[in-house]
Amino acid sequence: MPYTVNGTDLETDEQGYLLDPDYSEEIVHAIAAAEGLTLTDDHWKVVNYLRDEYREHGHTPNFRNMLKGMAEVIPGCESKTLYDLFPLGPAKQGAKVAGLPQPLGKGGY
C-alpha cells in the first residue's frame, strides 16, 4: 500500500509503514488521512518529537519513554492524551503518521 506524494510512490511494508523515512509535511497529511486522523497542533508536536528521536537515535522510543519525553513538549501530557491523538497506539501509529519506518520490537528502545 504505497503512498503517493507529489507524484512519487513511496514504498511501504505490509502494515503501511514507510521503508525509508520521509520528513515532508505532505507525507504526514497523506498518512494521517489514510489513518482517518484530523491533524491538530498536538499531533504535529508528537510527529516532530518522534522525528527528532529517530534522527538522533536511529529509532523511535517505546511508549513509556515517549510519554516521558512528551511531558516536556506538551505540559500535563498523560497516556490518555497520547491515545486520544493516536488511538491505535501512540508509539506505533505516531511513527507511521510521522513518515518513519516501523518501530523496533515493542515500539523502539
Secondary structure, 3 states (H helix, E strand, C coil): CCEEECCEEECECCCCCECCCCCCHHHHHHHHHHHCCCCCHHHHHHHHHHHHHHHHHCCCCCHHHHHHHHHHHCCCCCHHHHHHHCCCCHHHHHHHHCCCCCCCCCCCC
